[in-house]
Structures are given as C-alpha cells and as structure tokens.
Amino acid sequence: MAGWPQGNAWDGFVARWQAACAEDAVLGEWRQGAVTRFAIVSGEQRAEFGFGGTAGPATFALEATPEIWAKHLEPIPPRHHHAIFAMRHRVPGFAITGEEMDFLRHCHLARRVLEIGRWLVLGGKGPVPAFPRPALPAQPDPDVTGRYLNVAADGRTWRIYAEQAGQGRDLLVLHTAGADGRQAHGLMADQRIVKDWRITSFDMPWHGKSPPPAEVPGAWRLTTDRYVEIIMGVVKAAGLKKPVLLGASMSGEICLEVALRHPEAFSAIIACEACDHVAGRRSRWADDPRINQAIFVPEWIHGLMAPQSPAEPAAAIWWHYSQGGYATFDRDIGFYSGEWDARDRVHRIDTSRCPLFMLTGEYDYSCTAEMSEATAAKIKGARFTRMNGIGHFPFTENPPLFAEYLLPILQEVQ
C-alpha cells in the first residue's frame, strides 16, 4: 500500500503540499473572499489548510482510513474512490466531519487541495494543471447548424433551440440534467459518425439557448409526461425520420419511457446511465440561498466523471454546469431522483418493436452499472453493456471512447 507519506516523511510532505497550494493558480482565483480552514485526515495523520487568514481550528475535515486514501491516490483510482462526493456516497469509512455548510460552501477548495496532494504523491512536476487529466486527442470543430423550433407539448408551444450536424439517418441526442445540447458536440465532431448520421440535439426549455416562458424564475418542473411530449414534439418539428434516440442520466431514464410509449417512432433506443429508479440523489443544497449554485452544482457532478476522462471535456462539463439557470439543475433532479419511477412498468417494454440498448459507465456512482444491469434484466431483449473507463456523462466526458461503444450499435441498426 502506498498512499500518503508515513512517519517522519509526513511533516515534510505537508509543508510542500501547503506551499504548492499557496502557489496554485486555480486556488489563487478561488481563494478570493473565502474564509475557511479544513483538514485532510488519514488515520492519525492530519494536514490543515487555511484560506482568508483563518487561524482557528478546522471547521470541517475529510477523513478516511489510510487504506481508502491509498486507493484514492492510485494513478487511476478504482471506481467510487476517485472523487470526494463519490467516496462520500459509496465508500464506507470515508466521512466529511464538522460543519456541513462550511464544507458545501468550500467544496471546490477541498477538491483542489486534494488534487494538488495527489499530484505531489504521484510525482507530478511543475504547476498542477487546472484539470489534471489526460489530454484529449485533437478533434476538428463540429460543423453545426443551429435554429429555433416551435415545439407543441404539454398544452403550449415551446421555443426550442436545436442543432444539427452530419448527414444520413437521424440520431437524436438528449442532454443530461441542468445541461444543454452542447453535450453532443463531441459526437458531432466525429467523422466516423457524421458521415452516415445526421445528429440532432436540442436544449430543453429553461436550458441553454431555449428561453423560459413568461413564468417566475425557478418555476421549471420536469415530469415524465412533459418530457416525453417535448421529445416527440421535437421529432415532429425537426422533421426527423424514425431516429435512433440516445440519452444519458435523466435523458437515459426518459429513453426507457419512450421505449415503452412510442417504440414505433424510433429505429433503436440507447439508454445510458439509466435504471428504473434512482433514489437519494436530490441535494437540497443545489437550491439553497446560502450556497453559490455556480460553484456547488459543477462540484457536485464533477466526481461523476471517470478519472481517465480527458481534461478538455471535463473542463467543459464543469463550465456548462456553472452556467446553468437558477434552480434548473435542482428541478431536473426532482425528476431524475424523484418523479421518475418506472419499477412498475419497465418490464412491459417490447424490444421486438424497437431495439433497446443500455450502456452504463464503470465510474458512475449515481446510477451504477449494477443498477442499470438489474433494470435491463427486467426487460426481455434489452442488451446491457458496462462501459469501462467512463463515468456518468459518456458522450460528453470522453467522446472518442464512447464512440467505440456507440458505433457498433449504429452499424447494427443500419
């Protein structure tokens, strides 16, 4: 077991760690206005980090056994050990102690301090990259055309922003909770896909470039019925011809509902990071006036990505979630981990009418591969695949790797 330095080496390492934090460019931006002090605790070892001139005791601590920290500090940590919120949710023996509110306000600082510590343990040299992850292979910019659609759904007409790229058969890509259609750009840039497929993505109402209706800010609510109607309305308004439907997370869940209600409208359905019910994932802090939503929400989802996923898309996902409209993410999660519950009906999906593929990333700790596989087992003919080296945002966090799972399905459908 490696992990943190032990014995006499610990004090010297902590001094280097604290010095690296003081010089870090990311913390240089983020420390402005922050007043907190927290600790990293491994067994009997403790390191403290202060911001804003605090000299008192630490207000919160990230605590785990040396064995748990050793897994976190591996070059590629095993699933559920790769991020703070992943460990908190799935690893017994890891805990955040002390003042919950102070941690939530400063979780970005804690995450960055931990990244710097990992960098030093793993022998990193020079400044720590803003996102210490592998580089993304060079990709062309997607050749995207955008337009607005008038979509009839749920008793009203929505002004929906949509983008398209490619040519050939239709592939409709749905974004995740609190995000927007930019998540499809990695697939839209992949010439292996767009030479045969016309990819369409759109921003849900209140998301991205789709403006909210004349309602009170925060009034957005997402239900199963509304979601299905919007998707079918986009298919009609965009003139899509029996597309393949692809979604992940909340949009993976709704893929299952569409497979039940409208199998005749699609050539195939690919539900990623989906199962019949996800409990306990709505955080009351995503819509708390004491919490900076533009920091907390991207930090909450950051650990859902696999540690192998490249730096550029990881940074883009963080930024997309930092840009989300007021309470939009929280309201979407009200669907994802609340209103959506298909345990009583997924078994009725008829895959002879529309093939159903279910793909879930190894590192997704919200909807785990085991949860998706259990749901697939209830659906006769559903085909489940666990995607190694991928997390909760498959087509966004690592488009080239996800394409290796997607292309065989598209070829089969063709």
N, C-alpha and C positions, 0 to 999 in steps of 0.2 A: 504494500500500500504506500503510495506517495503522499499526495495531499499537501497540506500546509507544512512549511519547515517546522521541525521539532526542536525541543530543548533549547540550548544556547543560541541556535540559529534563528529562533523566533523573533527576538527583540530586534536584531539587526534587519531582518526581513520587514518587520512592521515599520521601522524607520524609513526604509527605501520605499515602501508602499505609500506611506503618508507623504513623502516627498514627491513621488510620482503623481499623486492626487493633486498636490498643490500646484504642479506644473501643467496639469492636463488641460487642454484647450476646451474640451467639452464641459468639464466642471467649471472652467473659467467663465463660461456663459451661464451655466445653470446655477451657480452659487449666488448669483446676484439676488439679493433680497431674502435668501434662505437663512434661517436661524434654527439650527438643529444640531444635535450630537447623537451619534448612534454607534453601535458596536457590532463587530463580527466575532462570534464566539464559537470555538471549536473545542469541546471538552473543557479543559482547564485553561486553555489559551484564549486571550482576548485582545482585540485591536479596536481602538476607538478613533472616530473621525468626526471632526467638528467643522461647522460652517457658520459664518456670521459672528465669529468671535466668542462663541459659547465656551464657557469654562466649567460649567456644572456637570453633573452626571449625565450619562447617556439616557435619552428618553425612550429609545427602543433598541432592540437587538435582533440580529439574525443568528439563530442558534441551531447547531446540529452537531451530531457526533463526528469525530474525525473520519469515520468510515463513509458517512454521507458526503462530507466535504471532499473526500478523495475522489469519489465518483464525479462530483460536480467539476473537479479540476482536471479530469482527464481531457486529452486533446479533443476527443469527440465524446462528450458525456452520454451515458446511457439514457434512454427515454425516462422522462419525469424528473431527471436530475440536472437538467440543462439550464434552468432559469428559476428565479425566486418564486414566482407565482406557481410554476409547475411543481416545485418541491412542496410548497405550502399546501397545494391541493391534493397531491398524490403520494408524498413520501412521509410515512410515519417517522418521527424522530427529528424532523425539521420543524422549527417554530419561529414565529415572529412575536417576541415578547415585548412588554412595555406598552407605550401609548399607541394604540391603533391609529388614531387620527394623525399623529405626527409621522408615522410610517407612510400612510397613504399620501400625505402632502409631499413627502420627500422620497417616494419610492424610486424615482428616476435617479436621485443621487446615490441611493443604496445600490441600485443596479450597476451604475457606472463605477462606483468604488469597487464592487465585486469583480467587474470586468477587468479593471486595472490589476487587481490582485491575481486574477487568473493569468493575465498577460505576463506578469513577472514570474509566477510559478512555472509557466511553460517556456520560459527563456526568451520571451519577446524582447527585441531591441528597439530603442528609439521611442518616439511618441506613440501612444496607443491609438490606433485608428478609431474614428468615431463609431464605426461598426466593425469590430474585429472578427471578420468573417472572410471566407474565400472570395476571390474576385469572380464576377460574372463574365463568362466568355463574351467577346464582342458580338453585339447584335445590331442589325440595322434598325432605324426607327420604323415603327409601323406606319404603313400607308393608309391612314384613317380618314374617312369622310364622316362628318357629324351633321345631324339635323334634328329638328324637333318633330315629334309625332303627337297628334291629338288622340289620346287613348281613352276609349269609353270603358269604364269599370266602376263597380260599386256605386252605381247610380249617379255618376258625374263624369265629366271629361277632364282628364289629367293632361298637363303639358309635360311630355316626357322627352328628355334628351337621349338620343341613341347614336351609336357609332357603328360603322361597318368597315371591314377590310377583307380583301380576298375575293375569290370568285369560285363558282361552282355550287355545290349543295350547301344548304343552310345549317349553321351551327349557332345556337343561341346560348350565350354565356351570361349567367346571373351572378351579381356581386354578393359579397358577404355583408353581415350586419354593420351598419354605420359607415359603409364604404361607398364606392361608386364604380362605374364601368371602366375606369382606368385599370382596374384589376385584370382586364382581358388583354392589355396591350402586349404583354409578353408573348401570348399565343398569336396575336395579330402580327407580330414581327417574325414569326417562324415560317419560313418559306416552305417547309415541308407540309405545313397545314394549309396555308392560304392559297397555295397553287391549285388546290382541289376543293376548298371550302370557303364559303363566304361567312365570316364570323360577324355576328351582331351582338352588341352589348348595349345596355341602357342603364340609366340612373333611376332608381326608384324615386317616387315622389318624396320631397324633402331631402333628397340626397344629391350630391354633386351639382350638376347643372340643371336638374329638374326642380323648378321653383315650387315652393309650398303654395297651396291655395290660400285664399284670404281667410286664414284662421289664426288663432293665438299661437305664438311661438311655443313649441313643446306639445302642441295638440296632436301630433302624429301618433297614430296607433296602427299596428300591423296585426291582422288576423289571417287565419288560413283562407277564409273565403275571399277577402280583399286581395290577398297575394295571388291566388290562382286567377282571379279575374283580371288583374293587371297584366300578368304574364300572357294570358290568352288574348287580351286586348292589344298588347304589343305585337304578338304574332300576326294578328289581323292587320293592324295599322302599318306595319313594316312590310307586309306582303310576303311573309316567309312561307315557304312551301314545305310542309312536313319536316321541320328542322329536327336535328339532334339537340337535346336540351342538356346543358351542363351547369351544375351549381355546386356550391360548397358551403358548409356550415348552415346558416339559416336557409340559404338557397338550395343546399343539398336536401334539407328536410322537405322543402316545398316540392322538390323534384319527385319525392315519393308520393306526395298528394296528387300531383299532376299525373303521375303514372296510374293512379287509381281512378281519377276522374276523367282524364282526356287521353287515354292511350292511343286513340286513333289519329290524334293530331301530330304525333311525333314519330320519327323513324327509330329513335332509340333515346333512352334517358340515362344520364350518367350522374348519379348522386354521390358527391364526395363529402366526407366528414359528416355523415348523416346517420341518424338512427331514429327509431320511432318515438323516443322521448329523451330529453336531456334535462336532468334535474339539477338545481343548485348552482346555476351559472349566472344568475342575475345579481349584479352587485349594486347595492343601494348607493354606493359611493360615486357611480357614474353620473348621477344627477343630484349631487349634494352641493349646496352653495358654498360650503367651506372648502371644497376641493376644486382645483383647476382642472376642468374637464380636458383641456387641450394637452395636459401632461398625463393625467391619470389614465385616460382611455387608451392611448397608444402604449403606455407601460403595461396595462392590464393584458393587452393582446400580444405584446412583444414576445413573451415566453411561449406563445402557441406555435411559433415558428421553429423549425428544426435548426440545430446549431450549425449544420452543414450548409444551410441555405445562404446564397451569396449576399454580399454586403449591399449591392445596389438595390435589389428588390426589397431587402429587409428595411433599408432606409426609406424607400418609397412607401411601404406599408405603414411604418411609423408616422410618416408625414401625412398620409391620407387620413389616418385616424385622428391626428392632431387637428385636421381641418374640418372635422365633422360638425354639422349644425347642432345647435343647442338641443340636448336630450335625444337626438336622433338615434344614437347608439343604444341608449338605455331603452327606448321604446322598441327597437328591433329585438333586443334581448328579451323583452317581455314576451315576444312571440317565440323566439328560439328556445328559451328555457322557461316557458310558462304556458302560453296559449296552445302551442303545438304539442299535441299528444295523440299519436296515431296507434297506440298499442292495441286498440280495439279493432283496427281495420287494415293494417298493412298486409295481413295475410290474404286479403281479397284482391291484391294487385295481380293482374293477369298478364304475365310476361309473354304469353303467346300472341297477345295483341300488340305489345311494344316491348322490345328487349330492355331489360334493366340491369345496369352495371353499377356496382357500389365500390368506391375506392376510398380508402382512409389512410392518412399518413401515420407512420410509426410514432412520431413525436406529438401528435395531437393528444393533449391530456384532458380536453374538454369533452369531445366525443371520441373516445378511444377506439382503436381498431377492434377491440373485443366487443364494444357496444355495437359497432356497425355490423360486424360479422354475425352477432346474435340476431339483429334485425333481418339481415339477409337470409338467415336460416328459416325465418318465418314465411318467406315469400318464395313459392315454388318457381324455380327457373332463374331467380336472381343470382348474379355472379359477383362474388366479392373478391377484392384484391387488396392486400395490405401493401402500401407504398413505403418502401424503406427509404430513410433519409429525407423524409418530407414531413411537414407539420400540418397545421390547420388551414393554411392558405395555399393549396397545392399549385394552382395555375398562376399564382402571383408571386409566391416566395421563391420558386425555383422552376421557371417555365421550361427550360431545356430538359430537366429531369422529369417533370410531369408529362412532357410530350412523349417520353418513352413509354408511359402507361397509356396515354390517350391515343396515339397513332394506331396501335393495333386494333383498338376498338373502332376507330373511324374507318380503317381499312375493311374490317369485318362488315360494318354497316353498309359500306359502298358495294 
